[in-house]
Amino acid sequence: MTTNNDGLIEGVFSIERSGKIGTGTTARRVKQTAVYYAKQTDEKTVQLQLLNPQNVPIGEPEEIDRDTLLADYLPMPQLFKEVMANLRAMQKSIARGDKFRKRGETFTAEYEYANALNLDEQNVRANFGIGLCLLARDETDKAKEVFDRIVKIDSAFEDEHKHLFNEYGIQLRKKKLYDQSVDYYERALELTKNDENLWYNLARALFDHEEFSKAAEAATQCLAIAPDHPEGKKLLNYLTKKGLV
């Protein structure tokens, strides 16, 4: 455990919890140890992230108060350096992957993203990066496998990943992976219903798939949120004028 100049805690902590496994006569209680990366964000609040078997923080942080951390959790200073080293290694691999992908060196980029995924298979940037590399090389079967992984990660559709999220959706459509493109935007809309651009992108994907009535419905939803959305208006007008709906 360390503290910064403001006296805020950062470190690795564990807690032992008991749980029940099995049912009926075979049921028994067992004790399990969970290990977390902890970072204090203000005077009272600490964010916890579970460590995976590679000792990398994963998943959405949960918040507890500082007193609970100090009372109920056991500090594990021997793990802190390893966790921070793993985080830095993963971030460097992703940064190198991004650099090579932008240069068009997709095989080298894929290698770097794969190194990051060896540490955290749910890392959003690495999954998007490797998916974009595969799409760029028209390796659609492998790209579909990565797609199946991405759509299960809720954080892939958050604002902080908006740029990669949009780029990936566009590439799915350009590569004529229409089913995946539609599934992708529908999954995003499960998490964010009031985004007019997501509705428009879904409408475009449905249009390319020649599901014109559904495309019109999605475009209508887009315009219900943003009545002046230029692309949404253009698409709906086109569908109407051509008698496709």
C-alpha atoms as an extended CHARMM CRD file, in Angstrom:
* protein
*
       245  EXT
         1         1  MET       CA              0.0000000000        0.0000000000        0.0000000000  PROA      1               0.0000000000
         2         2  THR       CA              1.1970000000        3.5050000000       -0.7870000000  PROA      2               0.0000000000
         3         3  THR       CA             -0.1480000000        6.9990000000       -0.2240000000  PROA      3               0.0000000000
         4         4  ASN       CA              0.4120000000        9.9840000000       -2.4920000000  PROA      4               0.0000000000
         5         5  ASN       CA              1.1580000000       13.5730000000       -1.4790000000  PROA      5               0.0000000000
         6         6  ASP       CA             -2.5160000000       14.1040000000       -0.6750000000  PROA      6               0.0000000000
         7         7  GLY       CA             -2.5640000000       11.1010000000        1.6600000000  PROA      7               0.0000000000
         8         8  LEU       CA             -4.7480000000        9.0500000000       -0.7020000000  PROA      8               0.0000000000
         9         9  ILE       CA             -4.3590000000        5.2730000000       -0.6570000000  PROA      9               0.0000000000
        10        10  GLU       CA             -3.3200000000        3.1590000000       -3.6260000000  PROA      10              0.0000000000
        11        11  GLY       CA             -2.4720000000       -0.5110000000       -3.3410000000  PROA      11              0.0000000000
        12        12  VAL       CA             -3.5180000000       -4.1440000000       -3.4910000000  PROA      12              0.0000000000
        13        13  PHE       CA             -5.8650000000       -5.5650000000       -0.8640000000  PROA      13              0.0000000000
        14        14  SER       CA             -7.5540000000       -8.8950000000       -0.2460000000  PROA      14              0.0000000000
        15        15  ILE       CA            -10.6720000000       -9.9900000000        1.5930000000  PROA      15              0.0000000000
        16        16  GLU       CA            -11.8220000000      -13.4420000000        2.6090000000  PROA      16              0.0000000000
        17        17  ARG       CA            -15.4680000000      -14.2440000000        2.0130000000  PROA      17              0.0000000000
        18        18  SER       CA            -17.4770000000      -17.3730000000        2.7090000000  PROA      18              0.0000000000
        19        19  GLY       CA            -19.8930000000      -18.8230000000        0.1850000000  PROA      19              0.0000000000
        20        20  LYS       CA            -22.0160000000      -21.8770000000       -0.4480000000  PROA      20              0.0000000000
        21        21  ILE       CA            -21.3640000000      -24.3720000000       -3.2290000000  PROA      21              0.0000000000
        22        22  GLY       CA            -23.4190000000      -27.3950000000       -4.2110000000  PROA      22              0.0000000000
        23        23  THR       CA            -27.0370000000      -28.1520000000       -3.3420000000  PROA      23              0.0000000000
        24        24  GLY       CA            -28.9310000000      -30.4020000000       -0.9710000000  PROA      24              0.0000000000
        25        25  THR       CA            -26.8550000000      -32.9020000000        0.9810000000  PROA      25              0.0000000000
        26        26  THR       CA            -23.7120000000      -32.0410000000       -1.0020000000  PROA      26              0.0000000000
        27        27  ALA       CA            -23.9010000000      -28.3400000000       -0.1280000000  PROA      27              0.0000000000
        28        28  ARG       CA            -20.9820000000      -26.9290000000        1.8420000000  PROA      28              0.0000000000
        29        29  ARG       CA            -19.5730000000      -23.5790000000        2.8190000000  PROA      29              0.0000000000
        30        30  VAL       CA            -16.1660000000      -22.5740000000        1.5280000000  PROA      30              0.0000000000
        31        31  LYS       CA            -13.9190000000      -19.6010000000        2.0610000000  PROA      31              0.0000000000
        32        32  GLN       CA            -12.6110000000      -17.6910000000       -0.9500000000  PROA      32              0.0000000000
        33        33  THR       CA            -10.0850000000      -14.8820000000       -1.1350000000  PROA      33              0.0000000000
        34        34  ALA       CA            -10.7070000000      -12.0030000000       -3.5420000000  PROA      34              0.0000000000
        35        35  VAL       CA             -7.8190000000       -9.6880000000       -4.4100000000  PROA      35              0.0000000000
        36        36  TYR       CA             -8.3890000000       -6.0720000000       -5.5020000000  PROA      36              0.0000000000
        37        37  TYR       CA             -6.5030000000       -3.0690000000       -6.8020000000  PROA      37              0.0000000000
        38        38  ALA       CA             -7.6350000000       -0.1500000000       -4.6410000000  PROA      38              0.0000000000
        39        39  LYS       CA             -7.3410000000        3.5530000000       -5.4240000000  PROA      39              0.0000000000
        40        40  GLN       CA             -8.6950000000        6.2860000000       -3.1750000000  PROA      40              0.0000000000
        41        41  THR       CA            -10.3770000000        9.0500000000       -5.1930000000  PROA      41              0.0000000000
        42        42  ASP       CA            -11.3210000000       11.5190000000       -2.4580000000  PROA      42              0.0000000000
        43        43  GLU       CA            -11.2980000000       11.8690000000        1.3290000000  PROA      43              0.0000000000
        44        44  LYS       CA            -13.7830000000        9.0300000000        1.8660000000  PROA      44              0.0000000000
        45        45  THR       CA            -14.1580000000        7.0460000000       -1.3650000000  PROA      45              0.0000000000
        46        46  VAL       CA            -12.0410000000        4.1300000000       -2.5940000000  PROA      46              0.0000000000
        47        47  GLN       CA            -12.4860000000        2.4090000000       -5.9540000000  PROA      47              0.0000000000
        48        48  LEU       CA            -11.8710000000       -1.3450000000       -6.0930000000  PROA      48              0.0000000000
        49        49  GLN       CA            -11.1330000000       -3.4210000000       -9.1770000000  PROA      49              0.0000000000
        50        50  LEU       CA            -10.8550000000       -7.1890000000       -9.0270000000  PROA      50              0.0000000000
        51        51  LEU       CA             -7.5220000000       -8.6690000000      -10.1150000000  PROA      51              0.0000000000
        52        52  ASN       CA             -7.6160000000      -11.4210000000      -12.7330000000  PROA      52              0.0000000000
        53        53  PRO       CA             -5.2750000000      -14.4730000000      -12.5770000000  PROA      53              0.0000000000
        54        54  GLN       CA             -2.6150000000      -12.4010000000      -14.4110000000  PROA      54              0.0000000000
        55        55  ASN       CA             -2.7930000000       -9.7840000000      -11.6330000000  PROA      55              0.0000000000
        56        56  VAL       CA             -4.3210000000       -7.0730000000      -13.8100000000  PROA      56              0.0000000000
        57        57  PRO       CA             -7.3250000000       -4.9800000000      -12.6420000000  PROA      57              0.0000000000
        58        58  ILE       CA            -10.4350000000       -5.8220000000      -14.6700000000  PROA      58              0.0000000000
        59        59  GLY       CA            -14.0800000000       -4.8330000000      -14.8710000000  PROA      59              0.0000000000
        60        60  GLU       CA            -15.9640000000       -1.8050000000      -13.6620000000  PROA      60              0.0000000000
        61        61  PRO       CA            -14.7090000000       -0.3390000000      -10.3690000000  PROA      61              0.0000000000
        62        62  GLU       CA            -16.9070000000       -0.6320000000       -7.3090000000  PROA      62              0.0000000000
        63        63  GLU       CA            -16.8360000000        2.0110000000       -4.5850000000  PROA      63              0.0000000000
        64        64  ILE       CA            -16.4330000000        1.5360000000       -0.8360000000  PROA      64              0.0000000000
        65        65  ASP       CA            -15.4830000000        3.9720000000        1.8990000000  PROA      65              0.0000000000
        66        66  ARG       CA            -11.9350000000        4.3200000000        3.1740000000  PROA      66              0.0000000000
        67        67  ASP       CA            -12.7630000000        3.1120000000        6.6940000000  PROA      67              0.0000000000
        68        68  THR       CA            -14.2700000000       -0.1120000000        5.3290000000  PROA      68              0.0000000000
        69        69  LEU       CA            -11.1430000000       -0.7820000000        3.2910000000  PROA      69              0.0000000000
        70        70  LEU       CA             -8.8560000000       -0.3280000000        6.2970000000  PROA      70              0.0000000000
        71        71  ALA       CA            -11.1110000000       -2.3240000000        8.6400000000  PROA      71              0.0000000000
        72        72  ASP       CA            -12.0880000000       -5.2890000000        6.4480000000  PROA      72              0.0000000000
        73        73  TYR       CA             -9.3610000000       -5.6830000000        3.8110000000  PROA      73              0.0000000000
        74        74  LEU       CA             -5.8130000000       -6.9560000000        4.1960000000  PROA      74              0.0000000000
        75        75  PRO       CA             -3.0460000000       -4.9910000000        2.4090000000  PROA      75              0.0000000000
        76        76  MET       CA             -0.8170000000       -7.0270000000        0.0740000000  PROA      76              0.0000000000
        77        77  PRO       CA              2.1670000000       -4.7380000000       -0.6380000000  PROA      77              0.0000000000
        78        78  GLN       CA              4.1620000000       -7.6000000000       -2.1790000000  PROA      78              0.0000000000
        79        79  LEU       CA              1.7370000000       -7.6460000000       -5.1420000000  PROA      79              0.0000000000
        80        80  PHE       CA              1.5010000000       -3.9080000000       -5.7870000000  PROA      80              0.0000000000
        81        81  LYS       CA              4.6800000000       -3.5900000000       -7.8830000000  PROA      81              0.0000000000
        82        82  GLU       CA              3.6890000000       -6.5620000000      -10.0370000000  PROA      82              0.0000000000
        83        83  VAL       CA              0.2060000000       -5.1590000000      -10.6540000000  PROA      83              0.0000000000
        84        84  MET       CA              1.5570000000       -1.7460000000      -11.6650000000  PROA      84              0.0000000000
        85        85  ALA       CA              4.2020000000       -3.3570000000      -13.9210000000  PROA      85              0.0000000000
        86        86  ASN       CA              1.5180000000       -5.4690000000      -15.6270000000  PROA      86              0.0000000000
        87        87  LEU       CA             -0.6900000000       -2.4110000000      -16.1460000000  PROA      87              0.0000000000
        88        88  ARG       CA              2.1950000000       -0.4890000000      -17.7220000000  PROA      88              0.0000000000
        89        89  ALA       CA              3.1150000000       -3.4550000000      -19.9460000000  PROA      89              0.0000000000
        90        90  MET       CA             -0.4750000000       -3.7530000000      -21.1660000000  PROA      90              0.0000000000
        91        91  GLN       CA             -0.7900000000       -0.0230000000      -21.8450000000  PROA      91              0.0000000000
        92        92  LYS       CA              2.5110000000       -0.0120000000      -23.7760000000  PROA      92              0.0000000000
        93        93  SER       CA              1.4060000000       -2.9790000000      -25.9090000000  PROA      93              0.0000000000
        94        94  ILE       CA             -1.8560000000       -1.2260000000      -26.7670000000  PROA      94              0.0000000000
        95        95  ALA       CA             -0.0680000000        2.0390000000      -27.6040000000  PROA      95              0.0000000000
        96        96  ARG       CA              2.3530000000        0.1690000000      -29.8870000000  PROA      96              0.0000000000
        97        97  GLY       CA             -0.5620000000       -1.6930000000      -31.4650000000  PROA      97              0.0000000000
        98        98  ASP       CA             -2.3500000000        1.5890000000      -32.1890000000  PROA      98              0.0000000000
        99        99  LYS       CA              0.8170000000        3.0480000000      -33.7230000000  PROA      99              0.0000000000
       100       100  PHE       CA              1.4020000000        0.0740000000      -36.0410000000  PROA      100             0.0000000000
       101       101  ARG       CA             -2.2870000000       -0.1540000000      -37.0300000000  PROA      101             0.0000000000
       102       102  LYS       CA             -2.3380000000        3.4970000000      -38.0680000000  PROA      102             0.0000000000
       103       103  ARG       CA              0.7300000000        2.8100000000      -40.2370000000  PROA      103             0.0000000000
       104       104  GLY       CA             -1.0880000000       -0.0910000000      -41.8970000000  PROA      104             0.0000000000
       105       105  GLU       CA              1.2520000000       -2.6660000000      -40.3210000000  PROA      105             0.0000000000
       106       106  THR       CA             -1.6390000000       -4.8450000000      -39.2090000000  PROA      106             0.0000000000
       107       107  PHE       CA              0.2690000000       -8.0620000000      -38.4490000000  PROA      107             0.0000000000
       108       108  THR       CA              2.6650000000       -6.2820000000      -36.0790000000  PROA      108             0.0000000000
       109       109  ALA       CA             -0.2480000000       -4.3850000000      -34.5460000000  PROA      109             0.0000000000
       110       110  GLU       CA             -2.1650000000       -7.6210000000      -34.0220000000  PROA      110             0.0000000000
       111       111  TYR       CA              0.8520000000       -9.1190000000      -32.2270000000  PROA      111             0.0000000000
       112       112  GLU       CA              0.9610000000       -6.1490000000      -29.8200000000  PROA      112             0.0000000000
       113       113  TYR       CA             -2.7940000000       -6.2650000000      -29.1670000000  PROA      113             0.0000000000
       114       114  ALA       CA             -2.5340000000      -10.0080000000      -28.5280000000  PROA      114             0.0000000000
       115       115  ASN       CA              0.1250000000       -9.3350000000      -25.8720000000  PROA      115             0.0000000000
       116       116  ALA       CA             -2.3000000000       -6.9850000000      -24.1440000000  PROA      116             0.0000000000
       117       117  LEU       CA             -5.1150000000       -9.5490000000      -24.3680000000  PROA      117             0.0000000000
       118       118  ASN       CA             -2.8660000000      -12.1450000000      -22.7330000000  PROA      118             0.0000000000
       119       119  LEU       CA             -2.9840000000       -9.8960000000      -19.6670000000  PROA      119             0.0000000000
       120       120  ASP       CA             -6.6520000000       -8.8900000000      -19.9360000000  PROA      120             0.0000000000
       121       121  GLU       CA             -8.8040000000      -10.6880000000      -22.5060000000  PROA      121             0.0000000000
       122       122  GLN       CA            -11.6310000000       -8.1710000000      -21.9590000000  PROA      122             0.0000000000
       123       123  ASN       CA             -9.5570000000       -5.0680000000      -22.6320000000  PROA      123             0.0000000000
       124       124  VAL       CA            -11.7230000000       -2.8820000000      -24.8640000000  PROA      124             0.0000000000
       125       125  ARG       CA             -9.0020000000       -1.0590000000      -26.8300000000  PROA      125             0.0000000000
       126       126  ALA       CA             -7.0770000000       -4.2550000000      -27.5630000000  PROA      126             0.0000000000
       127       127  ASN       CA            -10.2080000000       -6.0940000000      -28.7120000000  PROA      127             0.0000000000
       128       128  PHE       CA            -11.2720000000       -3.2420000000      -30.9910000000  PROA      128             0.0000000000
       129       129  GLY       CA             -7.7050000000       -2.9450000000      -32.2940000000  PROA      129             0.0000000000
       130       130  ILE       CA             -7.3480000000       -6.6080000000      -33.1690000000  PROA      130             0.0000000000
       131       131  GLY       CA            -10.8190000000       -6.6190000000      -34.7280000000  PROA      131             0.0000000000
       132       132  LEU       CA             -9.9310000000       -3.6490000000      -36.9410000000  PROA      132             0.0000000000
       133       133  CYS       CA             -6.7010000000       -5.3630000000      -38.0220000000  PROA      133             0.0000000000
       134       134  LEU       CA             -8.6070000000       -8.4850000000      -39.0450000000  PROA      134             0.0000000000
       135       135  LEU       CA            -11.2650000000       -6.4820000000      -40.9150000000  PROA      135             0.0000000000
       136       136  ALA       CA             -8.5360000000       -4.5310000000      -42.7440000000  PROA      136             0.0000000000
       137       137  ARG       CA             -7.1270000000       -7.8600000000      -43.9880000000  PROA      137             0.0000000000
       138       138  ASP       CA            -10.5870000000       -9.2600000000      -44.8580000000  PROA      138             0.0000000000
       139       139  GLU       CA            -10.1150000000      -12.1170000000      -42.3820000000  PROA      139             0.0000000000
       140       140  THR       CA            -13.8380000000      -12.1630000000      -41.7040000000  PROA      140             0.0000000000
       141       141  ASP       CA            -14.0670000000      -15.5150000000      -39.9110000000  PROA      141             0.0000000000
       142       142  LYS       CA            -11.5300000000      -14.4510000000      -37.3000000000  PROA      142             0.0000000000
       143       143  ALA       CA            -13.1180000000      -10.9960000000      -37.1800000000  PROA      143             0.0000000000
       144       144  LYS       CA            -16.4730000000      -12.5880000000      -36.3280000000  PROA      144             0.0000000000
       145       145  GLU       CA            -14.8600000000      -14.3320000000      -33.3440000000  PROA      145             0.0000000000
       146       146  VAL       CA            -13.5730000000      -10.9930000000      -32.0670000000  PROA      146             0.0000000000
       147       147  PHE       CA            -16.9960000000       -9.4580000000      -32.7520000000  PROA      147             0.0000000000
       148       148  ASP       CA            -18.6360000000      -12.0860000000      -30.5140000000  PROA      148             0.0000000000
       149       149  ARG       CA            -16.2500000000      -11.0710000000      -27.7380000000  PROA      149             0.0000000000
       150       150  ILE       CA            -16.7580000000       -7.3160000000      -28.1590000000  PROA      150             0.0000000000
       151       151  VAL       CA            -20.5710000000       -7.3470000000      -28.0560000000  PROA      151             0.0000000000
       152       152  LYS       CA            -20.4330000000       -9.0410000000      -24.6300000000  PROA      152             0.0000000000
       153       153  ILE       CA            -18.3320000000       -6.2190000000      -23.1280000000  PROA      153             0.0000000000
       154       154  ASP       CA            -20.6410000000       -3.4550000000      -21.8680000000  PROA      154             0.0000000000
       155       155  SER       CA            -17.8120000000       -0.9320000000      -21.4890000000  PROA      155             0.0000000000
       156       156  ALA       CA            -17.0160000000       -1.2220000000      -25.2130000000  PROA      156             0.0000000000
       157       157  PHE       CA            -20.0000000000        1.0450000000      -25.8710000000  PROA      157             0.0000000000
       158       158  GLU       CA            -19.1160000000        3.7960000000      -23.3870000000  PROA      158             0.0000000000
       159       159  ASP       CA            -18.2460000000        7.3500000000      -24.4140000000  PROA      159             0.0000000000
       160       160  GLU       CA            -14.5340000000        6.9720000000      -23.6590000000  PROA      160             0.0000000000
       161       161  HSD       CA            -14.2990000000        4.4210000000      -26.4920000000  PROA      161             0.0000000000
       162       162  LYS       CA            -16.5680000000        6.3510000000      -28.8860000000  PROA      162             0.0000000000
       163       163  HSD       CA            -13.9200000000        6.8440000000      -31.5840000000  PROA      163             0.0000000000
       164       164  LEU       CA            -12.9890000000        3.1530000000      -31.7710000000  PROA      164             0.0000000000
       165       165  PHE       CA            -16.6160000000        2.1520000000      -31.3880000000  PROA      165             0.0000000000
       166       166  ASN       CA            -17.6670000000        4.2240000000      -34.4050000000  PROA      166             0.0000000000
       167       167  GLU       CA            -14.6980000000        3.1460000000      -36.5270000000  PROA      167             0.0000000000
       168       168  TYR       CA            -15.3880000000       -0.5170000000      -35.8290000000  PROA      168             0.0000000000
       169       169  GLY       CA            -19.0900000000       -0.2200000000      -36.7080000000  PROA      169             0.0000000000
       170       170  ILE       CA            -18.2770000000        1.5480000000      -39.9830000000  PROA      170             0.0000000000
       171       171  GLN       CA            -15.7610000000       -1.1450000000      -40.9450000000  PROA      171             0.0000000000
       172       172  LEU       CA            -18.2740000000       -3.9180000000      -40.2230000000  PROA      172             0.0000000000
       173       173  ARG       CA            -20.6810000000       -2.2830000000      -42.6500000000  PROA      173             0.0000000000
       174       174  LYS       CA            -18.0320000000       -1.5910000000      -45.2980000000  PROA      174             0.0000000000
       175       175  LYS       CA            -16.9270000000       -5.2340000000      -45.1950000000  PROA      175             0.0000000000
       176       176  LYS       CA            -20.5740000000       -6.2220000000      -45.8130000000  PROA      176             0.0000000000
       177       177  LEU       CA            -20.8740000000       -8.0210000000      -42.4760000000  PROA      177             0.0000000000
       178       178  TYR       CA            -24.4750000000       -6.8800000000      -42.3460000000  PROA      178             0.0000000000
       179       179  ASP       CA            -25.7550000000       -9.2700000000      -39.6790000000  PROA      179             0.0000000000
       180       180  GLN       CA            -22.9060000000       -8.3600000000      -37.3690000000  PROA      180             0.0000000000
       181       181  SER       CA            -23.3580000000       -4.6640000000      -38.0900000000  PROA      181             0.0000000000
       182       182  VAL       CA            -27.0540000000       -4.7800000000      -37.1710000000  PROA      182             0.0000000000
       183       183  ASP       CA            -26.3580000000       -6.8570000000      -34.0320000000  PROA      183             0.0000000000
       184       184  TYR       CA            -23.6120000000       -4.4230000000      -33.0720000000  PROA      184             0.0000000000
       185       185  TYR       CA            -25.8220000000       -1.3330000000      -33.1190000000  PROA      185             0.0000000000
       186       186  GLU       CA            -28.7520000000       -3.1310000000      -31.5110000000  PROA      186             0.0000000000
       187       187  ARG       CA            -26.4340000000       -4.1770000000      -28.6810000000  PROA      187             0.0000000000
       188       188  ALA       CA            -25.2510000000       -0.5860000000      -28.2870000000  PROA      188             0.0000000000
       189       189  LEU       CA            -28.8500000000        0.6330000000      -28.1550000000  PROA      189             0.0000000000
       190       190  GLU       CA            -29.6090000000       -1.7900000000      -25.3350000000  PROA      190             0.0000000000
       191       191  LEU       CA            -27.2180000000        0.3150000000      -23.2700000000  PROA      191             0.0000000000
       192       192  THR       CA            -27.9240000000        3.7810000000      -24.7680000000  PROA      192             0.0000000000
       193       193  LYS       CA            -31.4560000000        4.2500000000      -26.0690000000  PROA      193             0.0000000000
       194       194  ASN       CA            -31.3530000000        8.0190000000      -26.6330000000  PROA      194             0.0000000000
       195       195  ASP       CA            -28.4120000000        8.3550000000      -29.0310000000  PROA      195             0.0000000000
       196       196  GLU       CA            -29.6360000000        9.5910000000      -32.4010000000  PROA      196             0.0000000000
       197       197  ASN       CA            -26.3870000000        8.6220000000      -34.1460000000  PROA      197             0.0000000000
       198       198  LEU       CA            -26.6990000000        5.0200000000      -32.9940000000  PROA      198             0.0000000000
       199       199  TRP       CA            -30.2460000000        4.9070000000      -34.3800000000  PROA      199             0.0000000000
       200       200  TYR       CA            -29.0120000000        6.3690000000      -37.6720000000  PROA      200             0.0000000000
       201       201  ASN       CA            -26.1410000000        3.8830000000      -37.8900000000  PROA      201             0.0000000000
       202       202  LEU       CA            -28.5790000000        1.0540000000      -37.2370000000  PROA      202             0.0000000000
       203       203  ALA       CA            -30.8320000000        2.4550000000      -39.9940000000  PROA      203             0.0000000000
       204       204  ARG       CA            -27.8750000000        2.4920000000      -42.4220000000  PROA      204             0.0000000000
       205       205  ALA       CA            -26.9270000000       -1.0800000000      -41.5230000000  PROA      205             0.0000000000
       206       206  LEU       CA            -30.5350000000       -2.2230000000      -42.0280000000  PROA      206             0.0000000000
       207       207  PHE       CA            -30.7270000000       -0.3130000000      -45.3230000000  PROA      207             0.0000000000
       208       208  ASP       CA            -27.5740000000       -2.0370000000      -46.5820000000  PROA      208             0.0000000000
       209       209  HSD       CA            -29.1410000000       -5.3300000000      -45.5170000000  PROA      209             0.0000000000
       210       210  GLU       CA            -32.2100000000       -4.3670000000      -47.5890000000  PROA      210             0.0000000000
       211       211  GLU       CA            -34.4940000000       -4.4470000000      -44.5510000000  PROA      211             0.0000000000
       212       212  PHE       CA            -36.1260000000       -1.2100000000      -45.6300000000  PROA      212             0.0000000000
       213       213  SER       CA            -39.1170000000       -1.0440000000      -43.2800000000  PROA      213             0.0000000000
       214       214  LYS       CA            -36.8750000000       -1.6470000000      -40.2560000000  PROA      214             0.0000000000
       215       215  ALA       CA            -34.4300000000        0.9320000000      -41.6160000000  PROA      215             0.0000000000
       216       216  ALA       CA            -37.2680000000        3.4650000000      -41.7800000000  PROA      216             0.0000000000
       217       217  GLU       CA            -38.2730000000        2.6710000000      -38.1980000000  PROA      217             0.0000000000
       218       218  ALA       CA            -34.7100000000        3.2140000000      -36.9900000000  PROA      218             0.0000000000
       219       219  ALA       CA            -34.4120000000        6.4720000000      -38.9660000000  PROA      219             0.0000000000
       220       220  THR       CA            -37.7120000000        7.6230000000      -37.4270000000  PROA      220             0.0000000000
       221       221  GLN       CA            -36.3240000000        6.9120000000      -33.9510000000  PROA      221             0.0000000000
       222       222  CYS       CA            -33.2340000000        8.9440000000      -34.8610000000  PROA      222             0.0000000000
       223       223  LEU       CA            -35.3750000000       11.9120000000      -35.9090000000  PROA      223             0.0000000000
       224       224  ALA       CA            -37.5990000000       11.6230000000      -32.8460000000  PROA      224             0.0000000000
       225       225  ILE       CA            -34.5030000000       12.3890000000      -30.7590000000  PROA      225             0.0000000000
       226       226  ALA       CA            -32.9220000000       14.8980000000      -33.1860000000  PROA      226             0.0000000000
       227       227  PRO       CA            -35.5140000000       16.1960000000      -35.7120000000  PROA      227             0.0000000000
       228       228  ASP       CA            -32.8500000000       18.0610000000      -37.7110000000  PROA      228             0.0000000000
       229       229  HSD       CA            -30.4560000000       15.1270000000      -38.0330000000  PROA      229             0.0000000000
       230       230  PRO       CA            -29.3720000000       15.6240000000      -41.6950000000  PROA      230             0.0000000000
       231       231  GLU       CA            -28.3890000000       12.0460000000      -42.5410000000  PROA      231             0.0000000000
       232       232  GLY       CA            -31.4670000000       10.6320000000      -40.8340000000  PROA      232             0.0000000000
       233       233  LYS       CA            -33.7580000000       12.9660000000      -42.7880000000  PROA      233             0.0000000000
       234       234  LYS       CA            -31.9810000000       12.1570000000      -46.0400000000  PROA      234             0.0000000000
       235       235  LEU       CA            -32.2740000000        8.4030000000      -45.5260000000  PROA      235             0.0000000000
       236       236  LEU       CA            -35.9440000000        8.5040000000      -44.5550000000  PROA      236             0.0000000000
       237       237  ASN       CA            -36.7720000000       10.7800000000      -47.4890000000  PROA      237             0.0000000000
       238       238  TYR       CA            -34.9430000000        8.4270000000      -49.8730000000  PROA      238             0.0000000000
       239       239  LEU       CA            -36.8350000000        5.3780000000      -48.5540000000  PROA      239             0.0000000000
       240       240  THR       CA            -40.1450000000        7.2330000000      -48.8980000000  PROA      240             0.0000000000
       241       241  LYS       CA            -39.5130000000        8.6500000000      -52.3990000000  PROA      241             0.0000000000
       242       242  LYS       CA            -38.3620000000        5.2990000000      -53.7470000000  PROA      242             0.0000000000
       243       243  GLY       CA            -41.4900000000        3.6320000000      -52.3560000000  PROA      243             0.0000000000
       244       244  LEU       CA            -39.4060000000        1.2370000000      -50.2630000000  PROA      244             0.0000000000
       245       245  VAL       CA            -41.6210000000        1.7830000000      -47.1960000000  PROA      245             0.0000000000
